[in-house]
Amino acid sequence: MVEAKAIVQNKTGLHARPATIVVTESKKFKSNIFFKKGDKEVNIKSLLGLLSLAVKQGDEIVIKADGEDEREAVETMKNLVENMNE
């Protein structure tokens, strides 16, 4: 398992359209990918799961992945979350 921390930069956080982009990108990987905010952790291949985190701009999340492409998955998700401007 690989993990990294990221600060959400998108002014609207991760809801609706930005969350859909994250879910779509996550499905390109074979690994299971999770976002953790506070005590709650969800599989980000589920839009409803991701939306349930209620991630806002400036929130710190932990990105975790487990599987054959876990490193690439974490790097890609971290880059996406930190550079998304929707």
N, C-alpha and C positions, 0 to 999 in steps of 0.2 A: 504494500500500500504506500502511495506517495501522497503528500499533502503540502499545501502552501496557503498562506494568508493573502487576502486581497482586500483593498478598499474600493467600494463601489463608487464610481465617479459620475455615472449617468444622473442627470438632474431629476429624473423621475424615478430613480431606483430601478428595481427589477419587477415591473408589473406590466401586464398586457403585452404590448409589442416587444419591448426589450426581453421579457421573459420567454416569449415565443422564439426569439432569435437564439437565446441561450439553449433552450430545449432542442431546437433544430440542429445546432452545432454539436450538442452532446451526443446526439444519435448517430453521428459519424464515427464514433469510437466504440470498440467492442467492450471496453472496460465499464464497470459500474462507476458512476460519478456522483458524488454527493456534495451538497453545500451545507455548511453548518453555521447557524447564527444563534448565539447564546447557547441554550441547552437543546435546541431543536435541530435535527439533521434530516435532510430529505434527499431522495434520489432525484436528480435534476432532469431525468428523462421523462418525468411527470410534470406537466405544466401546472396542474393543481397543487402538487407538492411544492413546487418552487414558489408559486404565488402565496402559499400559506406561510412562508417565511416573512413576508411583508418587508422585504429589503428596501431600504431607503438610501439616498445619496449620503455618503460618508460612513455607512455601516461597514464594519469589518466582518468578512466571512472567511471560513476555512473551507478550502476546496480539497476534496479527497477523491482519489481514484484507485481502483483495484482491478487489475487485469493485465492483459498482454501489452496494451498501449497506454498504460497508466501515466507514465511521465509526459508523453505528448499531450494526453488529455488534460492533465493539470495545467501544463504550460499554456495550452490553447485557451482554456476557460479563464485562467488568471488574466491573460492578455485581453481577452474579450471583455471581461468585467471592468478592468481598469481603463480601457480605452473606448468603451461604447459611448456614443453621443447620439442618442435617439431623441 
